[in-house]
Structures are given as C-alpha cells and as structure tokens.
Amino acid sequence: METSRRDRARRRKAPAAVPAVLLRALGALVLGILIGLAADPSRLVGTTGYVFATGLLLAVGLYGSTYGIDLADLRRDLRGVVAAVTLGVVLKAAIVSGVMVWAFDRPEYLILGIVVAQIDPLSVAALGRDGHMSQRARSLLTAWASFDDPMTVLLTLYVAGYAYTAAGHPGTPSVVGGGARGYALGLAFNALLLAGALLLWWAGGRLWPARRARKGSAASAESPEPGDLERPRRPVTPLGALLVVSMIVLAAANMLMLAVAVAGLFLRTRAFARPLARAVTSAFLLATTLLGLFAAQGVSPGPGVVLGLSAFGAQAVVAVLLMPLFVRGLSRRDRVLLGIGQQNGLTAVLLALTLERDFPKTVGIVAPAVVTVNLLHYGAQIAFGCWSRRRSGGNRQPAGGQRRLPRHPAADDGGAGEAPTAADGLRSSA
C-alpha cells in the first residue's frame, strides 16, 4: 500500500519536472531544422516581412515578461536591477569574450560575448514559471532579462568597431553606422512611443468610466441598485487591448523594444493575463522554430558549445559575486536559481544576424551556443528540483500519517480583497 502511494506520487511529479512547453519547444526546434534542410531561409533575412515578424515575436516576449513583474519587488530591488543590466551585462560580456579569444585566438570573437550577454525575455516569460523561485527573485530575473538589451546595443557600438579592426578589416563595420547619434535617436523614439501609450491608457481610464457612470446613473434613477456607484475606475478591456496591440505592432515595425518593456509595467489589466500567456508561448515556439532554420544551415559546434558554457558560467559568476552587493535578503535558494538563470534565444539570434554581415559565421556559432545554454539551464533546473524534493522529503511525515488540512477561504481568493497579480495569470494558463 505504501509503495503504491509513492509510485503514484512519483508519476504526478514527473510531468512537473519537464514542462510541456519545453517538450513542444524541442519539437519546434526539430521542425525548424527539417524545414531549414529542405529550404534555405537566407533569402528571407533582411526582408521587411522577416524583420517585422522577428520584431513582433520579441515585442510580445518583452511585454509578457515585464507584465509579470511584481512592482513592489521591483521598487525594493531597483538597485539590483540597475546593477544587473549595466555592470552585470558588461562583466558577463567581458568573461565570455575573454574565454572565446583565449580559447580560439581570434580577436573577432570579442563580439560573441556581447551576443550572449543578455538574457532572452521571451524564454523567461514562457518558461519562467519555476515553482522553486520566489516571486521576488522571479521579478528580479524578468526585469534583468527585459532591460539588458539597451546596454547590449551600446556595447555593440563600441566593441564591434574594435573587433573589426583587430581582425584586420579596413574601415568600420556597418553595424555601427548610426553610432551614438543613432542610439540617442532610438531612445528618443522609444520615449515618444511610451509617452503616447501611457497618455492614451490614462485617458481611457478616466473617460470611459465617466461615460459608464452617466449611463448607470440614468438607469439607477428608474431602478436604483446598490453598488452602481462603486464600479472600479479602470480602462475598458477592448480599448486597452487595442492600445496594447497597436503599441506592440508599432514597436515591432520600428524596433522600439525599450518602450514595450517599460509599458508592460504600467499597461495592465486582469483580462490580459490568459491571452497574453498563450501569445507568449506561441511566440516562444515560433522563435524556437526560427532558431532551427538557421541551425540547419551549418553550425560550428566546437566554438558554439564553448560559447554556451562560457555564457552559462558567466551568469553564475555575476549572480554569486555581483548581485549580493546590491540585493539584500535573497535566500540561498534564490541566489542559486539566479545563478542558473541564463537563457538565450531570439534576441541572441537577431543580434547575431545583425553582426553576420561584418563577422561571417556568427550565426553558425551562436545557434549551437543558444541550444547549449538552454540545455544547461533546463538540466540545472531539473537537477535542482530533484535535489530540493529529495532534501525536503526527509522532513515529511509518512504518507499514511498525513492529514489534509482545510484551506482558509482567503487562500482561494489570493488574500482578502487582493486581485491576482499578472504573474499569477501567466502561470495559471501555461
């Protein structure tokens, strides 16, 4: 009897160890490789449709990532987020670039550290529902993944030029054509898009409830009902959804991703949670298929595996050495999970495609590196979960002696008077 109960418990835990979305992502990767073997996708690279499609996938991932951040945790750990997206990105890029140049003695490999220094927000949004990590640590990781791209772009402007010259090429690479002026213009356009979205969101929240209140007062004059005057002031869902979709489309068409990331912190309503979770998962699977397309075109497995190992190790170094200086009170469990939190995906592939013209074979190195990083991440997550269950199992009561305690009514509502957070909605609809 005891053995059968333990067997049933193991069977219930097995699916939780390997998320279903991860298995689907593996199938999407294989599908992308098969399509890439049958047709060469290089003709699509650089076309308007391709650029817009990849930008749309990235924008959905950014909005979904910041939508799930707990704002209270973000305010408390703001110093840590700033340190992660500035000093953390620089330190990770330096570690990875140093390892690659030392291992292969090729100065152009300096740019590879920049390509994988960021954490992919689409992967974090789609697969960041780890039950072992606290909400505070999850908010820190998602903010880290969402706001490290501007620093990555800034590093690209400076390091790419040096790596291009060190490799023996004359002139300057095309990737730095805009220079600091282009970077500043990009920030200005991001600010304009964000300001317009926030203004329209605020206006919708002020005007629409007033219109509803006038209709409600006219109706209540004939048959007044208690509670008619107590409706919450919030933007109506259809208008809010239209605003968010329009902002994401504009950002994808013009690559204004910083605006989308910041907007996800403020443009929120409970009705977005479930459809956004499905959109993030679909975008993640499409991005994985896209990765398979380029992996099928020829890869450099040796440098790619070394790059992936270096990126994963650099994340651990930054999480262990740098983050405790700026974030106080994180448990040892959360520090470990942040240390194995490196994930790469669509953002790394897009940056590699941007650099491919000046640094050939960059995509062929980055594609296996992305696979290596993600396999290390998921393997470490599974190993940590098994270790955690084994460690906590020693303190559990025997299965036959456990009694089910009644749940407090507030537990079903998430607390007295509290609405579920955005992260809860994303987790519940995986």
N, C-alpha and C positions, 0 to 999 in steps of 0.2 A: 504494500500500500504506500509506504514511504517512498519507495523507488519510483513508482508510477507518478506520484505528485512531483518529484524532482524532474522527471522526464518531461512532464507537461510544462513545467516552469522553464526548462531549457528551450523547448520548442517555441514558447511565447517570446523568449528573449532573442532568439536567433534572427528574426526579421529586423529587430531594432538595431542589431549590430551593423548591418549593411542596409542603409536606407534604400527604398525602392527607387528614388530619383537617381541614386548613384548607379544602380543597375541599368536604368534607362539611359543614363549618360554614357555608359560603356557601350551599349547597343548603338547609340547615336554616333559615337566615335568610330565604331566598326563600319557603320553605314557610310559615314563620310569618307573613310579610306576606300571603300569599294567604289563609291562614286568618283573619287579622285583618280582611281586607277583606270576607270572607264573614260573619263573626260578630263581634259586639262583646264583647271579653273583660272589659270594665269591671265586669260583674256578678260576675265571679269574685274581683276584688280585695277583700281583706278577709275572705273566707270562710275557714273553718277548713281546708278541703282545700287551698286555694291557699297559705295561709301555711305549712302543713306541707310541701307539695311544694317550694316555693321554699327553705324551710329545709333540706330533705333534700338538694337539689342543692348548696347552699352547704356543708353539713357534709361531704359526700363530697369536694368540692373542697378544703376545708381539710385534711382528714385525708390525702388523697392528696398535697397539697403538702408538708406537714411530714414525711410518711413518707419522702420522697425527699431530705431534708436530710442531709448528712454531718455527724455530730455533732462530729467533730474540727474541721472548718471552722467550725462554729457556735461552739464554745468559743473558737477563736482570734479570731474576728471578732465576739465578743459586743458589744463597744463600738460597732462599726459598725452592728449590728442595732438596738441600743437607740437610737442616734442617728437611724437611718433612720425608725423607727416613731414617734419623738417629734418631734425637730427637723425631720426631713425632711418629715413629713406637714404640720406647721404651715407650713413655708416654702412647700411646694407649694400648699397651700390659699390662702396669702396672695398668691402670684403669680397664680394663676388668678382668684381673686376680684377682685384689683386690675385685671386686664386686662378682666374682664367688666363691672365697674362703670364703668371708664373708657371702654370702647367703647360701652356702651349707656345709661349714665347712669341705671341703675335699681338702687337700693340693695338690693332683694330678691335681686339676682343674687349677693350675697355668699355665699349658701348653695350656689351651684353649684360654687364652688371646693372645698367640703368633699365634695360628692358624688363628684367625680372625683379627689380627692387620694390615695385608696387605690389599690393595685394589686390586681387581681382574682385571688385564689388559684386559682380554678377554671381560668381561662385559662392561668395559669402552669403548673399541674400538667398540663394537657392538651397544651400547646404549648411547654413549656419545655425540650424535648429538643434544644436547639441544639448542634450539634457544635463550633461555634466558641468557645463559652463554657467556661471551665474549671469543674471541679467546685466549686471554692471560690467562684467568682463565682455559679454557679447556686444554691448553698446560701444565699448572701447574699440573692439576689433572692427565692427562695422564702420565706425567713424574713421578709423585708421585706413580701412580699405577705400572709403568713399572720397577722402580728401587728400590722398597722397599723389594723385595724378598731376596737379599743378607743379609740385616740386620735381616730379619726374620729367615733365616737359622742360622746366628750367634747366635741369641738369643736362638734358639732351642738347640744348642750345650751346652749352659751353664745352662739354666733353666730346661731342661728335666732331667738332672742328679740330680739336687737338688729336683725337684718334685718327682722323682722316689724314692729317699732315704727317703724323708719326708712321702711318702705313706707307708713306712715300707717294701720296697722291698730290698733285698740284692744285692750287686754288682752295676753295671752300666747299663743303658738301651742300647739296641742295636742301637738306632738311633744316638748315639754319638760315635759309634765305630771308625769312621775315625778321630774324634777330630779336633783340629786346623790344623794338618798336611793335613788331607783330604780336609778341607776348602781351604787351601792355594793351594793345587794341583788343585782343581776345578777352582779357579781364574786363575791359570796359563794356564789351558787348554782353558778356555774362551778367554783369551788374544791371544792364538795361533790361535784359530778359527777366531776371529775377525780380527787379522792382516792378515791372509791369504785371507779372503773375501775382505778386503779393498784393498789389493795389486792387486788382480785379477780384481776388479772393476776399479781401476785406470788404470791398463794395458789395459783393454778393451776400456776404454775411450780414451786412447792415440793411440792405434794401429789400431782399426777399422776405425775411421775417416780418418786416413792417407791412408789406403787401398782404401777407398771410394774416397778420393781426387785424387789418382792416376788414378782410373778409370774415374773419372769425367774430369780430365784434358785431358785424351786421347780422350774422346768423344767430349769435347769442342774444341779440335783442328780442328775437322771437322765442327762442327756446334756450335760455342760458344753461350751460353745463359747467360743473366745477372743473377747473383745470384748463379752461380755454385760454386764460391769460397767462398761463405758466409754461408755454411752449418754449423750448430752448432756442436761443438765437445762434444759428449756425447756417452755413451756406447750404442751399438745397443740393441734393446729391447729383441730379442730372447736370446742372450748371457747373458744379465743382468738377465732375468727371470730364465734361467738355473742356474746361480750362486746363486740367492736368494733361489730357491727351494732346491738346493744342501746343502746350508748352513742350512736351516731350518731342513732338514732331518737329517743331521749330529748332529745338536743341539738336536733334539728330541731323537736320538738314544743314546746320551751320557749325556742328561740333562744339556746342556751348554746354559742356557737361558739368562745369562747376555750378552753373545756375540750377541745374536739375538736382544736383546733390544737396544744395542748400535748401531748395524748395521742399524737398522731402521731409525736412524738419518741421515745416510750418503748414504746408498744404495737406491737411489730414482730416479724414472723417471715417467713422467706423465702417461705413458701407464700402470703402475701398479695399478692405483687408483681404477678403476672399478672392475677388477678381484679380487683385494685384499679385497675390501668391501664385495663381495659375499663370499669369503673364510672365512672372519671373522664372518659373520653372520651364515654361515653353521657350523663353529666350535663352535660358541656360542650355537646353538640349539643342537648340539651333546653333548656338555658338560652338558647342562641342562637335557638332557635325561639320561646321566650318573648319575647325581645327583638323579634323580628319582629312578634309580635302587637301590641305597643304602638307600634312604629314605623308600623304600618298605620293607627293611629287619628288620625294627624295630627301632624306634626312642625314645628319651627321650624328650618329648615336653616341660616339665617344665624347665629343665636346658637349653634346646635349645633356648627357647623364651627369657629367661633371658640373655643368651649369646648374642643373636642377638640384644636385646635392649641395652646392655652394649656397644657392638661394634659400633652401630649407634650413641649412645650418646658420646662415646669417640672421634669419628671423629669430632663431633660438638665442643667439648672442645678444641681439638688441633687446629681446623681451626679458632676458635674465639680468643683463648689465645696465641697460639704459632706463627701462621703464620703472623699476623700483625707485629711482631717484626722483621721479615726477608724480608717480601714482602711489599713494599710501593706502594700506589696509587691504590690498588684494591677498586672497588666500593663496597657499602654495599650489592648490589645485588649479586656480585661475592662472597663475603665472606659468605653470606647465602647459596649459591649454593655449595660452597666448604664444608660448614658445613654439608650439607645433601648428600655429595658425596660418602659416604661409600657404597661399593658394594663388595660382596663376591661371589665366585663361584668355578671354577675348582681348583684354587690354594689352596683354603682352604680345599677342599675335598682331594686333593693329599697329603697335609701336614697331614691331619687327618688320612689318610690311612697309612702314614709312621709311625705315632705315635701309631696306633691301637695295634700293637704287644706288646708294653710296657705299654700302657694305654688303656685297653679294654673299649669299648663303646664310644670311642672318636668320631667315625663316626656317631653314633646314636645321639650324642648331636650336632655335627657340622652341620649335614644335615638340621634339622629344624632351626638352627641359620641362615644358609645361606638364607633359604626361608624368615625368619623374616626380616633380614637386607634388602633384595631386595624389599620386600613388603613395608617396611618403606621408602626406597629410592624412589620407583616409586610413592607411595602415596604422599610423600612430594613434589616431582616434579610436580605432577598434581595439588596439592593444591596451590603450588607457582604460577604455570601458570594461574590458575583461578583467584587468588588474583591479579596477575600482570595485567591481561586483564581487570579485574573489575576496578582497580585503574586507568589504562590508558584510560579506556572508558569514564571516566568523563570529560577528556580533549579533546575528539574527537568532531568534528563537526557533526551535524545531517546527517544521511545517504543521504537524498535528496540534501543536500547542498555541498557534497563533489565533487570535480572535479579531474579527473585523470590527473596528470602532465606528460608531455612527458619525457621519460628516456634519459639521456645523453648517447651518443654512447659508451663512455668508460665504462659505467656500464655493458654493455653486454660482455665486454672483461675482466672484473675484474680489469680495470685500464689500462692506456696506457702502452703497452709494457710489462705487467706483466703476467706471467703464473699462472694458478690456483694452489693453494697450494695442498698438499696431503690431508689435512683435507677436502678441498672442494670436492675432488674426492670421498672421503669416504662418505661425506654427501649426494652427489648427487645420489648415487647408492644404497640407503638403500632398 
